[in-house]
Amino acid sequence: MLTPLCGALLLTSICHAQSVVLTGVMGKKALLIIDGSTPQALAAHENAKGVQVLQVDKHSAIVQIQGQRHTLHMGASPASVGAGLGSHSRKIVMRADSSGHFRPSGHINNHPIQYMVDTGASLVGISQTDAQRIGLKYEQGQPVTLNTANGRVQGWLVRLQSVRVGDILLHGVDAVVTPQPMPFVLLGNSFLSQLHMTRKGHEMVLEQR
């Protein structure tokens, strides 16, 4: 079961763009999303994909990436460290609506979708209605719990062939189809953690190399 996503730290190196997101703490294990993969629970001294966990606390974890230590905090906004973005990046700029939300339009598997950015969602979240409309086969998917900024919902794990927002296109993005009605597709961290994200006031910028 996934634990609530409260914060994220995007870590970027010069030779390899790698993202590590702390989505929660399960006992003595840190729940990490590494390069947008399925969340993994790692205890101190365990490692995955070149990321080693050194220490796990109640609301944070210390990890080592390419010989450097980084502290991942729950409750913090996404941040980036390391090399700057290259000249071949793709970028979209979004402005918050009157309620403070970011609601870009886009496509899933080439079907038009209305998103709402949810940095508190562990994965992309899709209602059954939208899933059926775009032809997703989810009935045989693994039962999972999707954690959102507003709480937990049950659903089925699926992998999306493509997720597009503006000029940004990612393939093989994990998502949860939930029976709970939702007016938007939640653009969660299985997508966001693979991008460079910055926010200033009412503006949010997503950038892809």
CYANA upper distance limits for C-alpha pairs under 8 A (distance plus 0.5 A):
  1 MET  CA    144 VAL  CA      6.88
  1 MET  CA    145 THR  CA      6.44
  2 LEU  CA     24 GLY  CA      8.28
  2 LEU  CA     31 LEU  CA      8.41
  2 LEU  CA     39 PRO  CA      8.22
  2 LEU  CA    122 SER  CA      8.25
  2 LEU  CA    144 VAL  CA      8.14
  2 LEU  CA    145 THR  CA      6.62
  2 LEU  CA    146 LEU  CA      7.44
  2 LEU  CA    147 ASN  CA      7.33
  3 THR  CA     23 THR  CA      7.27
  3 THR  CA     24 GLY  CA      5.72
  3 THR  CA     25 VAL  CA      7.51
  3 THR  CA     26 MET  CA      7.78
  3 THR  CA     31 LEU  CA      8.20
  3 THR  CA    147 ASN  CA      7.17
  4 PRO  CA     23 THR  CA      6.90
  4 PRO  CA     24 GLY  CA      6.32
  4 PRO  CA    120 GLY  CA      7.83
  4 PRO  CA    121 ALA  CA      8.26
  4 PRO  CA    122 SER  CA      7.86
  4 PRO  CA    147 ASN  CA      5.67
  4 PRO  CA    148 THR  CA      7.52
  4 PRO  CA    151 GLY  CA      8.33
  4 PRO  CA    152 ARG  CA      8.37
  5 LEU  CA     22 LEU  CA      7.95
  5 LEU  CA     23 THR  CA      4.73
  5 LEU  CA     24 GLY  CA      6.23
  5 LEU  CA     74 MET  CA      8.10
  5 LEU  CA    119 THR  CA      8.25
  5 LEU  CA    120 GLY  CA      5.61
  5 LEU  CA    121 ALA  CA      6.72
  5 LEU  CA    122 SER  CA      6.26
  5 LEU  CA    147 ASN  CA      7.15
  5 LEU  CA    148 THR  CA      7.78
  5 LEU  CA    149 ALA  CA      8.30
  6 CYS  CA     23 THR  CA      6.79
  6 CYS  CA     24 GLY  CA      7.45
  6 CYS  CA     74 MET  CA      5.45
  6 CYS  CA     75 GLY  CA      5.13
  6 CYS  CA     76 ALA  CA      7.52
  6 CYS  CA    120 GLY  CA      6.46
  7 GLY  CA     21 VAL  CA      8.07
  7 GLY  CA     22 LEU  CA      6.94
  7 GLY  CA     23 THR  CA      6.95
  7 GLY  CA     73 HIS  CA      6.84
  7 GLY  CA     74 MET  CA      4.84
  7 GLY  CA     75 GLY  CA      5.14
  7 GLY  CA     76 ALA  CA      5.22
  7 GLY  CA     77 SER  CA      6.20
  7 GLY  CA     78 PRO  CA      6.97
  7 GLY  CA    119 THR  CA      8.28
  7 GLY  CA    120 GLY  CA      7.95
  8 ALA  CA     20 VAL  CA      8.09
  8 ALA  CA     21 VAL  CA      5.18
  8 ALA  CA     22 LEU  CA      5.88
  8 ALA  CA     23 THR  CA      7.36
  8 ALA  CA     72 LEU  CA      7.44
  8 ALA  CA     73 HIS  CA      7.54
  8 ALA  CA     74 MET  CA      7.35
  8 ALA  CA     76 ALA  CA      7.10
  8 ALA  CA     77 SER  CA      6.87
  8 ALA  CA     78 PRO  CA      5.27
  8 ALA  CA     79 ALA  CA      7.67
  8 ALA  CA    193 SER  CA      8.41
  9 LEU  CA     19 SER  CA      8.11
  9 LEU  CA     20 VAL  CA      6.75
  9 LEU  CA     21 VAL  CA      5.88
  9 LEU  CA     22 LEU  CA      7.48
  9 LEU  CA     72 LEU  CA      6.35
  9 LEU  CA     73 HIS  CA      7.98
  9 LEU  CA     77 SER  CA      8.31
  9 LEU  CA     78 PRO  CA      5.77
  9 LEU  CA     79 ALA  CA      5.83
  9 LEU  CA     80 SER  CA      7.02
 10 LEU  CA     18 GLN  CA      8.15
 10 LEU  CA     19 SER  CA      5.36
 10 LEU  CA     20 VAL  CA      6.08
 10 LEU  CA     21 VAL  CA      6.91
 10 LEU  CA     78 PRO  CA      7.09
 10 LEU  CA     79 ALA  CA      6.28
 10 LEU  CA     80 SER  CA      5.42
 10 LEU  CA     81 VAL  CA      7.59
 10 LEU  CA    193 SER  CA      7.32
 10 LEU  CA    196 HIS  CA      7.83
 11 LEU  CA     17 ALA  CA      8.20
 11 LEU  CA     18 GLN  CA      6.47
 11 LEU  CA     19 SER  CA      5.53
 11 LEU  CA     20 VAL  CA      6.61
 11 LEU  CA     80 SER  CA      6.27
 11 LEU  CA     81 VAL  CA      6.14
 11 LEU  CA     82 GLY  CA      7.29
 12 THR  CA     16 HIS  CA      7.63
 12 THR  CA     17 ALA  CA      5.51
 12 THR  CA     18 GLN  CA      5.83
 12 THR  CA     19 SER  CA      6.98
 12 THR  CA     80 SER  CA      7.39
 12 THR  CA     81 VAL  CA      6.49
 12 THR  CA     82 GLY  CA      5.56
 12 THR  CA     83 ALA  CA      6.68
 13 SER  CA     17 ALA  CA      6.10
 13 SER  CA     18 GLN  CA      7.27
 13 SER  CA     82 GLY  CA      5.95
 13 SER  CA     83 ALA  CA      6.26
 14 ILE  CA     82 GLY  CA      7.58
 14 ILE  CA     83 ALA  CA      5.81
 18 GLN  CA     34 ILE  CA      7.95
 18 GLN  CA     35 ASP  CA      6.27
 18 GLN  CA    194 GLN  CA      8.47
 19 SER  CA     33 ILE  CA      8.37
 19 SER  CA     34 ILE  CA      6.25
 19 SER  CA     35 ASP  CA      5.38
 19 SER  CA     36 GLY  CA      7.84
 19 SER  CA    193 SER  CA      6.77
 19 SER  CA    194 GLN  CA      6.76
 20 VAL  CA     32 LEU  CA      7.10
 20 VAL  CA     33 ILE  CA      6.27
 20 VAL  CA     34 ILE  CA      5.17
 20 VAL  CA     35 ASP  CA      6.91
 20 VAL  CA    193 SER  CA      7.96
 21 VAL  CA     32 LEU  CA      5.93
 21 VAL  CA     33 ILE  CA      5.53
 21 VAL  CA     34 ILE  CA      7.00
 21 VAL  CA     72 LEU  CA      8.10
 21 VAL  CA    193 SER  CA      7.23
 22 LEU  CA     30 ALA  CA      7.46
 22 LEU  CA     31 LEU  CA      6.48
 22 LEU  CA     32 LEU  CA      5.31
 22 LEU  CA     33 ILE  CA      7.21
 22 LEU  CA     60 SER  CA      8.26
 22 LEU  CA     61 ALA  CA      8.15
 22 LEU  CA     72 LEU  CA      6.69
 22 LEU  CA     73 HIS  CA      7.66
 22 LEU  CA     74 MET  CA      7.26
 23 THR  CA     30 ALA  CA      8.38
 23 THR  CA     31 LEU  CA      6.06
 23 THR  CA     32 LEU  CA      6.38
 23 THR  CA     33 ILE  CA      7.65
 23 THR  CA     39 PRO  CA      8.49
 23 THR  CA     74 MET  CA      7.82
 23 THR  CA    122 SER  CA      7.29
 24 GLY  CA     30 ALA  CA      6.76
 24 GLY  CA     31 LEU  CA      5.66
 24 GLY  CA     32 LEU  CA      8.01
 24 GLY  CA     59 HIS  CA      8.17
 24 GLY  CA     74 MET  CA      7.52
 25 VAL  CA     29 LYS  CA      6.29
 25 VAL  CA     30 ALA  CA      5.17
 25 VAL  CA     31 LEU  CA      6.17
 25 VAL  CA     56 VAL  CA      8.28
 25 VAL  CA     57 ASP  CA      8.36
 25 VAL  CA     58 LYS  CA      7.19
 25 VAL  CA     59 HIS  CA      7.48
 25 VAL  CA     60 SER  CA      8.27
 26 MET  CA     30 ALA  CA      6.77
 26 MET  CA     31 LEU  CA      7.39
 26 MET  CA     41 ALA  CA      8.02
 28 LYS  CA     43 ALA  CA      6.48
 28 LYS  CA     44 ALA  CA      8.25
 28 LYS  CA     56 VAL  CA      6.68
 28 LYS  CA     57 ASP  CA      7.97
 29 LYS  CA     41 ALA  CA      6.11
 29 LYS  CA     42 LEU  CA      5.51
 29 LYS  CA     43 ALA  CA      4.75
 29 LYS  CA     44 ALA  CA      7.70
 29 LYS  CA     56 VAL  CA      6.95
 30 ALA  CA     40 GLN  CA      8.42
 30 ALA  CA     41 ALA  CA      5.94
 30 ALA  CA     42 LEU  CA      5.80
 30 ALA  CA     43 ALA  CA      6.75
 30 ALA  CA     53 VAL  CA      8.41
 30 ALA  CA     56 VAL  CA      6.72
 30 ALA  CA     61 ALA  CA      7.11
 31 LEU  CA     39 PRO  CA      6.63
 31 LEU  CA     40 GLN  CA      5.94
 31 LEU  CA     41 ALA  CA      4.91
 31 LEU  CA     42 LEU  CA      6.98
 32 LEU  CA     39 PRO  CA      5.83
 32 LEU  CA     40 GLN  CA      5.79
 32 LEU  CA     41 ALA  CA      6.90
 32 LEU  CA     42 LEU  CA      7.99
 33 ILE  CA     37 SER  CA      6.16
 33 ILE  CA     38 THR  CA      6.73
 33 ILE  CA     39 PRO  CA      5.11
 33 ILE  CA     40 GLN  CA      6.94
 33 ILE  CA    190 SER  CA      8.23
 33 ILE  CA    193 SER  CA      8.38
 34 ILE  CA     38 THR  CA      8.33
 34 ILE  CA     39 PRO  CA      7.94
 34 ILE  CA     49 LYS  CA      7.95
 35 ASP  CA    193 SER  CA      7.57
 35 ASP  CA    194 GLN  CA      6.53
 36 GLY  CA    173 VAL  CA      8.03
 36 GLY  CA    189 ASN  CA      7.98
 36 GLY  CA    190 SER  CA      5.51
 36 GLY  CA    191 PHE  CA      7.24
 36 GLY  CA    193 SER  CA      6.41
 36 GLY  CA    194 GLN  CA      6.20
 37 SER  CA    174 ASP  CA      8.17
 37 SER  CA    190 SER  CA      7.56
 38 THR  CA    174 ASP  CA      7.69
 38 THR  CA    190 SER  CA      8.36
 42 LEU  CA     46 GLU  CA      6.26
 42 LEU  CA     47 ASN  CA      7.41
 42 LEU  CA     53 VAL  CA      7.29
 43 ALA  CA     53 VAL  CA      7.00
 43 ALA  CA     55 GLN  CA      8.25
 43 ALA  CA     56 VAL  CA      7.62
 44 ALA  CA     52 GLN  CA      8.36
 44 ALA  CA     53 VAL  CA      5.47
 44 ALA  CA     54 LEU  CA      5.41
 44 ALA  CA     55 GLN  CA      5.66
 44 ALA  CA     56 VAL  CA      6.94
 45 HIS  CA     52 GLN  CA      6.87
 45 HIS  CA     53 VAL  CA      5.96
 45 HIS  CA     54 LEU  CA      6.02
 45 HIS  CA     55 GLN  CA      8.32
 46 GLU  CA     52 GLN  CA      6.31
 46 GLU  CA     53 VAL  CA      6.25
 46 GLU  CA     54 LEU  CA      8.41
 47 ASN  CA     51 VAL  CA      5.83
 47 ASN  CA     52 GLN  CA      4.54
 47 ASN  CA     53 VAL  CA      6.56
 48 ALA  CA     52 GLN  CA      7.09
 50 GLY  CA     65 ILE  CA      6.98
 50 GLY  CA     66 GLN  CA      7.71
 51 VAL  CA     63 VAL  CA      7.17
 51 VAL  CA     64 GLN  CA      6.38
 51 VAL  CA     65 ILE  CA      5.66
 51 VAL  CA     66 GLN  CA      8.28
 52 GLN  CA     63 VAL  CA      5.99
 52 GLN  CA     64 GLN  CA      5.64
 52 GLN  CA     65 ILE  CA      7.26
 53 VAL  CA     61 ALA  CA      7.81
 53 VAL  CA     62 ILE  CA      6.67
 53 VAL  CA     63 VAL  CA      4.90
 53 VAL  CA     64 GLN  CA      6.92
 54 LEU  CA     61 ALA  CA      8.07
 54 LEU  CA     62 ILE  CA      5.92
 54 LEU  CA     63 VAL  CA      5.82
 54 LEU  CA     64 GLN  CA      7.38
 55 GLN  CA     61 ALA  CA      6.09
 55 GLN  CA     62 ILE  CA      5.55
 55 GLN  CA     63 VAL  CA      7.59
 56 VAL  CA     60 SER  CA      6.77
 56 VAL  CA     61 ALA  CA      4.92
 56 VAL  CA     62 ILE  CA      7.00
 57 ASP  CA     61 ALA  CA      6.33
 59 HIS  CA     73 HIS  CA      6.76
 59 HIS  CA     74 MET  CA      5.81
 59 HIS  CA     75 GLY  CA      8.40
 60 SER  CA     71 THR  CA      7.48
 60 SER  CA     72 LEU  CA      5.97
 60 SER  CA     73 HIS  CA      4.90
 60 SER  CA     74 MET  CA      6.19
 61 ALA  CA     71 THR  CA      6.30
 61 ALA  CA     72 LEU  CA      5.76
 61 ALA  CA     73 HIS  CA      7.21
 62 ILE  CA     69 ARG  CA      7.29
 62 ILE  CA     70 HIS  CA      6.23
 62 ILE  CA     71 THR  CA      4.93
 62 ILE  CA     72 LEU  CA      6.69
 63 VAL  CA     69 ARG  CA      6.19
 63 VAL  CA     70 HIS  CA      5.95
 63 VAL  CA     71 THR  CA      6.88
 63 VAL  CA     72 LEU  CA      8.05
 64 GLN  CA     68 GLN  CA      5.79
 64 GLN  CA     69 ARG  CA      4.91
 64 GLN  CA     70 HIS  CA      6.70
 65 ILE  CA     69 ARG  CA      6.96
 65 ILE  CA     70 HIS  CA      8.08
 78 PRO  CA    197 MET  CA      7.31
 78 PRO  CA    198 THR  CA      8.01
 79 ALA  CA    197 MET  CA      7.57
 79 ALA  CA    198 THR  CA      7.56
 80 SER  CA    196 HIS  CA      7.46
 80 SER  CA    197 MET  CA      8.12
 85 LEU  CA     89 SER  CA      7.22
 85 LEU  CA    209 ARG  CA      7.32
 86 GLY  CA    209 ARG  CA      7.03
 88 HIS  CA    209 ARG  CA      6.41
 89 SER  CA    207 GLU  CA      6.86
 89 SER  CA    208 GLN  CA      5.60
 89 SER  CA    209 ARG  CA      4.35
 90 ARG  CA    167 ASP  CA      6.77
 90 ARG  CA    168 ILE  CA      6.65
 90 ARG  CA    207 GLU  CA      5.97
 90 ARG  CA    208 GLN  CA      5.44
 90 ARG  CA    209 ARG  CA      6.68
 91 LYS  CA    167 ASP  CA      7.45
 91 LYS  CA    168 ILE  CA      7.46
 91 LYS  CA    205 VAL  CA      7.45
 91 LYS  CA    206 LEU  CA      6.15
 91 LYS  CA    207 GLU  CA      4.73
 91 LYS  CA    208 GLN  CA      6.77
 92 ILE  CA    165 VAL  CA      8.38
 92 ILE  CA    166 GLY  CA      6.85
 92 ILE  CA    167 ASP  CA      7.59
 92 ILE  CA    168 ILE  CA      8.02
 92 ILE  CA    205 VAL  CA      6.32
 92 ILE  CA    206 LEU  CA      5.96
 92 ILE  CA    207 GLU  CA      7.03
 93 VAL  CA    203 GLU  CA      7.47
 93 VAL  CA    204 MET  CA      6.39
 93 VAL  CA    205 VAL  CA      5.07
 93 VAL  CA    206 LEU  CA      7.12
 94 MET  CA    102 PHE  CA      7.07
 94 MET  CA    104 PRO  CA      7.65
 94 MET  CA    203 GLU  CA      6.18
 94 MET  CA    204 MET  CA      5.68
 94 MET  CA    205 VAL  CA      6.77
 95 ARG  CA    102 PHE  CA      6.88
 95 ARG  CA    202 HIS  CA      6.11
 95 ARG  CA    203 GLU  CA      5.06
 95 ARG  CA    204 MET  CA      6.84
 96 ALA  CA    100 GLY  CA      5.48
 96 ALA  CA    101 HIS  CA      5.54
 96 ALA  CA    102 PHE  CA      5.28
 96 ALA  CA    103 ARG  CA      8.06
 96 ALA  CA    202 HIS  CA      5.71
 96 ALA  CA    203 GLU  CA      6.81
 96 ALA  CA    204 MET  CA      8.32
 97 ASP  CA    101 HIS  CA      6.01
 97 ASP  CA    102 PHE  CA      6.88
 97 ASP  CA    103 ARG  CA      8.10
100 GLY  CA    202 HIS  CA      7.88
101 HIS  CA    116 MET  CA      7.51
101 HIS  CA    117 VAL  CA      7.65
102 PHE  CA    116 MET  CA      6.24
102 PHE  CA    117 VAL  CA      5.99
102 PHE  CA    204 MET  CA      8.43
103 ARG  CA    114 GLN  CA      7.48
103 ARG  CA    115 TYR  CA      5.82
103 ARG  CA    116 MET  CA      4.80
103 ARG  CA    117 VAL  CA      6.76
104 PRO  CA    114 GLN  CA      6.92
104 PRO  CA    115 TYR  CA      6.00
104 PRO  CA    116 MET  CA      7.10
104 PRO  CA    117 VAL  CA      8.31
104 PRO  CA    165 VAL  CA      7.60
105 SER  CA    112 PRO  CA      7.95
105 SER  CA    113 ILE  CA      6.38
105 SER  CA    114 GLN  CA      5.04
105 SER  CA    115 TYR  CA      6.20
105 SER  CA    165 VAL  CA      7.06
105 SER  CA    166 GLY  CA      8.18
106 GLY  CA    112 PRO  CA      6.26
106 GLY  CA    113 ILE  CA      5.74
106 GLY  CA    114 GLN  CA      6.81
106 GLY  CA    115 TYR  CA      7.62
106 GLY  CA    163 VAL  CA      8.26
106 GLY  CA    164 ARG  CA      5.95
106 GLY  CA    165 VAL  CA      5.05
106 GLY  CA    166 GLY  CA      6.83
107 HIS  CA    111 HIS  CA      5.51
107 HIS  CA    112 PRO  CA      4.90
107 HIS  CA    113 ILE  CA      5.59
107 HIS  CA    162 SER  CA      8.42
107 HIS  CA    163 VAL  CA      6.48
107 HIS  CA    164 ARG  CA      5.53
107 HIS  CA    165 VAL  CA      7.19
108 ILE  CA    112 PRO  CA      7.12
108 ILE  CA    113 ILE  CA      7.04
108 ILE  CA    134 ILE  CA      8.33
108 ILE  CA    160 LEU  CA      7.72
108 ILE  CA    161 GLN  CA      8.20
108 ILE  CA    162 SER  CA      6.19
108 ILE  CA    163 VAL  CA      5.20
108 ILE  CA    164 ARG  CA      6.84
109 ASN  CA    134 ILE  CA      8.15
109 ASN  CA    160 LEU  CA      7.32
109 ASN  CA    161 GLN  CA      6.22
109 ASN  CA    162 SER  CA      5.45
109 ASN  CA    163 VAL  CA      7.03
110 ASN  CA    162 SER  CA      7.84
111 HIS  CA    134 ILE  CA      6.58
113 ILE  CA    184 PHE  CA      8.45
113 ILE  CA    185 VAL  CA      7.65
114 GLN  CA    184 PHE  CA      6.13
114 GLN  CA    185 VAL  CA      6.73
115 TYR  CA    184 PHE  CA      5.72
115 TYR  CA    185 VAL  CA      5.14
115 TYR  CA    186 LEU  CA      6.29
115 TYR  CA    187 LEU  CA      6.49
116 MET  CA    184 PHE  CA      6.35
116 MET  CA    185 VAL  CA      6.62
116 MET  CA    186 LEU  CA      5.62
116 MET  CA    187 LEU  CA      6.27
117 VAL  CA    186 LEU  CA      6.47
117 VAL  CA    187 LEU  CA      5.18
117 VAL  CA    188 GLY  CA      7.07
118 ASP  CA    148 THR  CA      7.67
118 ASP  CA    149 ALA  CA      7.33
118 ASP  CA    186 LEU  CA      6.37
118 ASP  CA    187 LEU  CA      6.14
118 ASP  CA    188 GLY  CA      5.80
118 ASP  CA    189 ASN  CA      8.36
119 THR  CA    149 ALA  CA      7.98
119 THR  CA    187 LEU  CA      8.27
119 THR  CA    188 GLY  CA      6.29
119 THR  CA    189 ASN  CA      6.80
119 THR  CA    192 LEU  CA      8.15
120 GLY  CA    147 ASN  CA      7.68
120 GLY  CA    148 THR  CA      5.54
120 GLY  CA    149 ALA  CA      4.93
120 GLY  CA    188 GLY  CA      7.54
120 GLY  CA    189 ASN  CA      8.29
121 ALA  CA    125 GLY  CA      8.14
121 ALA  CA    146 LEU  CA      7.52
121 ALA  CA    147 ASN  CA      5.86
121 ALA  CA    148 THR  CA      4.53
121 ALA  CA    149 ALA  CA      6.65
121 ALA  CA    186 LEU  CA      7.75
121 ALA  CA    187 LEU  CA      8.04
121 ALA  CA    188 GLY  CA      5.13
121 ALA  CA    189 ASN  CA      6.68
122 SER  CA    146 LEU  CA      7.06
122 SER  CA    147 ASN  CA      6.28
122 SER  CA    148 THR  CA      7.31
122 SER  CA    188 GLY  CA      6.16
122 SER  CA    189 ASN  CA      5.68
122 SER  CA    190 SER  CA      7.03
123 LEU  CA    146 LEU  CA      7.34
123 LEU  CA    147 ASN  CA      8.38
123 LEU  CA    174 ASP  CA      6.95
123 LEU  CA    175 ALA  CA      5.82
123 LEU  CA    176 VAL  CA      7.18
123 LEU  CA    187 LEU  CA      7.94
123 LEU  CA    188 GLY  CA      5.14
123 LEU  CA    189 ASN  CA      5.75
123 LEU  CA    190 SER  CA      5.22
123 LEU  CA    191 PHE  CA      7.82
124 VAL  CA    173 VAL  CA      8.45
124 VAL  CA    174 ASP  CA      7.27
124 VAL  CA    175 ALA  CA      4.99
124 VAL  CA    176 VAL  CA      6.77
124 VAL  CA    185 VAL  CA      7.69
124 VAL  CA    186 LEU  CA      5.94
124 VAL  CA    187 LEU  CA      5.46
124 VAL  CA    188 GLY  CA      4.91
124 VAL  CA    189 ASN  CA      7.35
124 VAL  CA    190 SER  CA      6.70
124 VAL  CA    191 PHE  CA      7.37
125 GLY  CA    146 LEU  CA      7.78
125 GLY  CA    175 ALA  CA      6.23
125 GLY  CA    176 VAL  CA      5.50
125 GLY  CA    177 VAL  CA      6.63
125 GLY  CA    178 THR  CA      7.71
125 GLY  CA    185 VAL  CA      6.21
125 GLY  CA    186 LEU  CA      5.25
125 GLY  CA    187 LEU  CA      7.31
125 GLY  CA    188 GLY  CA      7.46
126 ILE  CA    130 ASP  CA      6.89
126 ILE  CA    131 ALA  CA      6.85
126 ILE  CA    175 ALA  CA      7.70
126 ILE  CA    176 VAL  CA      6.57
126 ILE  CA    177 VAL  CA      5.25
126 ILE  CA    178 THR  CA      6.68
126 ILE  CA    182 MET  CA      8.07
126 ILE  CA    184 PHE  CA      8.25
126 ILE  CA    185 VAL  CA      5.57
126 ILE  CA    186 LEU  CA      7.16
127 SER  CA    131 ALA  CA      6.64
127 SER  CA    177 VAL  CA      5.99
127 SER  CA    178 THR  CA      5.47
127 SER  CA    179 PRO  CA      6.35
127 SER  CA    180 GLN  CA      6.69
127 SER  CA    181 PRO  CA      6.21
127 SER  CA    182 MET  CA      6.27
127 SER  CA    185 VAL  CA      7.66
128 GLN  CA    132 GLN  CA      6.51
128 GLN  CA    177 VAL  CA      6.38
128 GLN  CA    178 THR  CA      6.22
128 GLN  CA    179 PRO  CA      5.71
128 GLN  CA    180 GLN  CA      7.99
128 GLN  CA    181 PRO  CA      7.96
129 THR  CA    133 ARG  CA      6.71
129 THR  CA    181 PRO  CA      7.98
130 ASP  CA    134 ILE  CA      6.79
130 ASP  CA    185 VAL  CA      8.48
131 ALA  CA    135 GLY  CA      6.60
131 ALA  CA    136 LEU  CA      5.57
131 ALA  CA    137 LYS  CA      8.30
131 ALA  CA    138 TYR  CA      8.48
131 ALA  CA    177 VAL  CA      7.31
132 GLN  CA    136 LEU  CA      6.40
132 GLN  CA    137 LYS  CA      8.40
137 LYS  CA    158 VAL  CA      8.47
138 TYR  CA    156 TRP  CA      6.74
138 TYR  CA    157 LEU  CA      7.72
138 TYR  CA    158 VAL  CA      6.65
138 TYR  CA    177 VAL  CA      7.40
139 GLU  CA    156 TRP  CA      7.67
140 GLN  CA    156 TRP  CA      8.31
141 GLY  CA    156 TRP  CA      5.49
141 GLY  CA    157 LEU  CA      5.61
141 GLY  CA    158 VAL  CA      6.44
142 GLN  CA    156 TRP  CA      5.80
142 GLN  CA    157 LEU  CA      5.64
142 GLN  CA    158 VAL  CA      8.25
143 PRO  CA    154 GLN  CA      7.81
143 PRO  CA    155 GLY  CA      6.20
143 PRO  CA    156 TRP  CA      5.03
143 PRO  CA    157 LEU  CA      6.77
144 VAL  CA    154 GLN  CA      6.51
144 VAL  CA    155 GLY  CA      6.01
144 VAL  CA    156 TRP  CA      6.19
144 VAL  CA    157 LEU  CA      6.73
144 VAL  CA    176 VAL  CA      7.98
145 THR  CA    152 ARG  CA      6.91
145 THR  CA    153 VAL  CA      6.18
145 THR  CA    154 GLN  CA      5.05
145 THR  CA    155 GLY  CA      6.59
146 LEU  CA    152 ARG  CA      6.08
146 LEU  CA    153 VAL  CA      5.75
146 LEU  CA    154 GLN  CA      6.58
146 LEU  CA    155 GLY  CA      7.47
146 LEU  CA    176 VAL  CA      7.12
147 ASN  CA    151 GLY  CA      6.36
147 ASN  CA    152 ARG  CA      5.01
147 ASN  CA    153 VAL  CA      7.10
148 THR  CA    152 ARG  CA      6.51
148 THR  CA    153 VAL  CA      8.34
153 VAL  CA    178 THR  CA      7.44
153 VAL  CA    180 GLN  CA      7.78
154 GLN  CA    178 THR  CA      6.49
154 GLN  CA    179 PRO  CA      8.16
155 GLY  CA    176 VAL  CA      6.24
155 GLY  CA    177 VAL  CA      5.71
155 GLY  CA    178 THR  CA      4.67
155 GLY  CA    179 PRO  CA      7.24
156 TRP  CA    176 VAL  CA      5.80
156 TRP  CA    177 VAL  CA      5.71
156 TRP  CA    178 THR  CA      7.11
157 LEU  CA    174 ASP  CA      7.60
157 LEU  CA    175 ALA  CA      6.37
157 LEU  CA    176 VAL  CA      5.16
157 LEU  CA    177 VAL  CA      7.10
158 VAL  CA    174 ASP  CA      6.43
158 VAL  CA    175 ALA  CA      5.84
158 VAL  CA    176 VAL  CA      6.50
158 VAL  CA    177 VAL  CA      7.70
159 ARG  CA    172 GLY  CA      6.32
159 ARG  CA    173 VAL  CA      6.03
159 ARG  CA    174 ASP  CA      4.96
159 ARG  CA    175 ALA  CA      6.43
160 LEU  CA    171 HIS  CA      7.59
160 LEU  CA    172 GLY  CA      5.87
160 LEU  CA    173 VAL  CA      5.60
160 LEU  CA    174 ASP  CA      6.63
160 LEU  CA    175 ALA  CA      7.30
161 GLN  CA    171 HIS  CA      5.87
161 GLN  CA    172 GLY  CA      5.50
161 GLN  CA    173 VAL  CA      7.37
162 SER  CA    169 LEU  CA      7.33
162 SER  CA    170 LEU  CA      6.15
162 SER  CA    171 HIS  CA      4.87
162 SER  CA    172 GLY  CA      6.71
162 SER  CA    173 VAL  CA      7.40
163 VAL  CA    169 LEU  CA      6.25
163 VAL  CA    170 LEU  CA      5.85
163 VAL  CA    171 HIS  CA      6.89
163 VAL  CA    173 VAL  CA      7.53
163 VAL  CA    191 PHE  CA      8.44
164 ARG  CA    168 ILE  CA      6.09
164 ARG  CA    169 LEU  CA      4.89
164 ARG  CA    170 LEU  CA      6.99
165 VAL  CA    169 LEU  CA      7.13
168 ILE  CA    207 GLU  CA      8.11
168 ILE  CA    208 GLN  CA      6.92
170 LEU  CA    191 PHE  CA      8.07
173 VAL  CA    190 SER  CA      6.74
173 VAL  CA    191 PHE  CA      6.93
174 ASP  CA    190 SER  CA      6.50
175 ALA  CA    190 SER  CA      7.86
187 LEU  CA    191 PHE  CA      7.29
187 LEU  CA    192 LEU  CA      7.81
188 GLY  CA    192 LEU  CA      6.61
189 ASN  CA    193 SER  CA      5.52
189 ASN  CA    194 GLN  CA      8.44
190 SER  CA    194 GLN  CA      7.82
191 PHE  CA    195 LEU  CA      7.95
192 LEU  CA    196 HIS  CA      8.40
192 LEU  CA    197 MET  CA      8.03
194 GLN  CA    208 GLN  CA      8.33
195 LEU  CA    206 LEU  CA      6.79
195 LEU  CA    207 GLU  CA      6.18
195 LEU  CA    208 GLN  CA      5.85
195 LEU  CA    209 ARG  CA      8.49
196 HIS  CA    206 LEU  CA      6.25
196 HIS  CA    207 GLU  CA      5.57
196 HIS  CA    208 GLN  CA      7.03
197 MET  CA    204 MET  CA      7.74
197 MET  CA    205 VAL  CA      6.25
197 MET  CA    206 LEU  CA      5.29
197 MET  CA    207 GLU  CA      7.04
198 THR  CA    204 MET  CA      6.31
198 THR  CA    205 VAL  CA      5.79
198 THR  CA    206 LEU  CA      7.30
199 ARG  CA    203 GLU  CA      6.25
199 ARG  CA    204 MET  CA      4.83
199 ARG  CA    205 VAL  CA      6.77
200 LYS  CA    204 MET  CA      6.97
